[in-house]
Amino acid sequence: MTLRTPDGGTVELIRYGRRVEMHLRAPDGRTVATVGMRAEVAADLITKIHNP
């Protein structure tokens, strides 16, 4: 799943079994951060974003 940010960057979520990696990229494509988390934590994060 890839989401676009207002400034033209991206947030990409890649699932690897029970783990998810979130890659934050600047508008020019360079990686700003990579975060690894359990799939349950990622699902909770997405739910909180959609239902504050």
DRENPA-3360 file (N, C-alpha, C; in nm, 2 decimals, always signed):
BEGIN
1 = MTLRTPDG = +0.08/-0.12/+0.00/+0.00/+0.00/+0.00/+0.09/+0.12/+0.00 ~ +0.06/+0.22/-0.09/+0.14/+0.34/-0.10/+0.05/+0.46/-0.09 ~ +0.08/+0.55/+0.00/+0.00/+0.67/+0.02/+0.09/+0.79/-0.02 ~ +0.02/+0.89/-0.08/+0.09/+1.01/-0.12/+0.08/+1.12/+0.00 ~ +0.18/+1.19/+0.02/+0.18/+1.30/+0.12/+0.15/+1.43/+0.05 ~ +0.10/+1.53/+0.12/+0.06/+1.66/+0.05/+0.18/+1.72/-0.02 ~ +0.30/+1.70/+0.02/+0.42/+1.76/-0.04/+0.47/+1.68/-0.15 ~ +0.41/+1.57/-0.19/+0.46/+1.49/-0.30/+0.54/+1.37/-0.26;
9 = GTVELIRY = +0.56/+1.35/-0.13/+0.64/+1.23/-0.08/+0.54/+1.11/-0.08 ~ +0.60/+1.00/-0.03/+0.51/+0.88/-0.01/+0.54/+0.81/+0.12 ~ +0.44/+0.74/+0.16/+0.45/+0.65/+0.27/+0.41/+0.51/+0.22 ~ +0.50/+0.42/+0.22/+0.48/+0.28/+0.17/+0.47/+0.18/+0.28 ~ +0.37/+0.10/+0.28/+0.36/-0.01/+0.38/+0.37/-0.14/+0.31 ~ +0.47/-0.22/+0.36/+0.49/-0.35/+0.30/+0.48/-0.46/+0.41 ~ +0.40/-0.55/+0.39/+0.38/-0.66/+0.49/+0.46/-0.78/+0.46 ~ +0.53/-0.83/+0.56/+0.61/-0.95/+0.56/+0.56/-1.04/+0.66;
17 = GRRVEMHL = +0.46/-1.12/+0.64/+0.41/-1.21/+0.74/+0.34/-1.13/+0.85 ~ +0.40/-1.14/+0.97/+0.34/-1.07/+1.08/+0.41/-0.94/+1.11 ~ +0.50/-0.89/+1.02/+0.57/-0.77/+1.03/+0.53/-0.68/+0.92 ~ +0.54/-0.55/+0.94/+0.51/-0.45/+0.84/+0.63/-0.35/+0.84 ~ +0.68/-0.31/+0.73/+0.78/-0.20/+0.72/+0.71/-0.08/+0.66 ~ +0.73/+0.04/+0.72/+0.68/+0.16/+0.67/+0.80/+0.24/+0.62 ~ +0.80/+0.28/+0.49/+0.91/+0.35/+0.43/+0.85/+0.49/+0.40 ~ +0.92/+0.59/+0.46/+0.88/+0.73/+0.43/+0.98/+0.79/+0.34;
25 = RAPDGRTV = +0.93/+0.84/+0.22/+1.02/+0.90/+0.12/+0.98/+1.04/+0.09 ~ +1.08/+1.12/+0.07/+1.07/+1.26/+0.04/+1.02/+1.28/-0.11 ~ +0.97/+1.39/-0.15/+0.93/+1.41/-0.29/+1.03/+1.38/-0.39 ~ +1.16/+1.39/-0.36/+1.27/+1.36/-0.46/+1.30/+1.21/-0.46 ~ +1.23/+1.13/-0.38/+1.25/+0.98/-0.38/+1.34/+0.93/-0.27 ~ +1.42/+1.01/-0.20/+1.51/+0.96/-0.11/+1.44/+0.91/+0.02 ~ +1.49/+0.81/+0.08/+1.43/+0.75/+0.20/+1.46/+0.84/+0.32 ~ +1.35/+0.88/+0.39/+1.37/+0.97/+0.50/+1.38/+0.88/+0.63;
33 = ATVGMRAE = +1.29/+0.77/+0.63/+1.29/+0.68/+0.74/+1.23/+0.55/+0.70 ~ +1.27/+0.44/+0.77/+1.21/+0.31/+0.76/+1.18/+0.26/+0.90 ~ +1.05/+0.22/+0.92/+1.01/+0.18/+1.05/+0.95/+0.04/+1.04 ~ +1.00/-0.05/+1.13/+0.94/-0.19/+1.13/+0.85/-0.20/+1.25 ~ +0.74/-0.27/+1.23/+0.65/-0.29/+1.34/+0.57/-0.42/+1.32 ~ +0.50/-0.47/+1.43/+0.42/-0.59/+1.41/+0.30/-0.55/+1.33 ~ +0.24/-0.64/+1.26/+0.12/-0.62/+1.17/+0.01/-0.56/+1.26 ~ -0.01/-0.61/+1.38/-0.12/-0.57/+1.46/-0.11/-0.42/+1.50;
41 = VAADLITK = +0.02/-0.37/+1.52/+0.04/-0.23/+1.55/+0.01/-0.15/+1.43 ~ +0.05/-0.19/+1.31/+0.03/-0.12/+1.19/-0.12/-0.11/+1.17 ~ -0.20/-0.22/+1.19/-0.34/-0.21/+1.17/-0.41/-0.12/+1.27 ~ -0.36/-0.11/+1.39/-0.41/-0.02/+1.49/-0.38/+0.12/+1.45 ~ -0.26/+0.15/+1.40/-0.22/+0.28/+1.35/-0.32/+0.33/+1.24 ~ -0.34/+0.24/+1.14/-0.43/+0.28/+1.03/-0.57/+0.31/+1.08 ~ -0.62/+0.23/+1.18/-0.75/+0.25/+1.23/-0.76/+0.38/+1.30 ~ -0.66/+0.42/+1.38/-0.66/+0.54/+1.45/-0.65/+0.66/+1.36;
49 = IHNP = -0.58/+0.65/+1.25/-0.58/+0.76/+1.15/-0.72/+0.78/+1.09 ~ -0.79/+0.67/+1.06/-0.92/+0.68/+0.99/-1.03/+0.71/+1.09 ~ -1.01/+0.68/+1.22/-1.11/+0.71/+1.32/-1.05/+0.77/+1.45 ~ -1.02/+0.90/+1.43/-0.95/+0.97/+1.55/-1.02/+0.98/+1.67;
% end
